[in-house]
C-alpha cells in the first residue's frame, strides 16, 4: 500500500446506517470477521480508523477438560440439588 495517508483508495455507499469495507482495503489491512474498527475524530475534522485484530477465536486454544472422570448423568443429577425430571417417577 502507498505510504501516502491522503491517497484515495476506495469508496463505499452507506445503506441502512451501515457501510461495507471495500475488498481491497480488507485485504491490504488484513481485516477479517471478528476484528474491530475504532473510529476517531481529530480536532481538524479528519476521521481515522484503527483496525484491532482479534487474537484468536473464542475456543481456538481449548484442548478439552482435564478434570476427573465422567459420571452417570442419571445418578449424578440429584447430587447437584436437582430432582428427578417431571416424567420420571420418584424412587
Secondary structure as UniProt FT lines:
FT   STRAND          14..15
FT   TURN            16..17
FT   STRAND          18..19
FT   HELIX           23..29
FT   TURN            33..34
FT   STRAND          36..41
FT   TURN            43..44
FT   STRAND          47..52
FT   TURN            58..61
FT   HELIX           73..76
FT   HELIX           77..80
FT   TURN            86..87
//
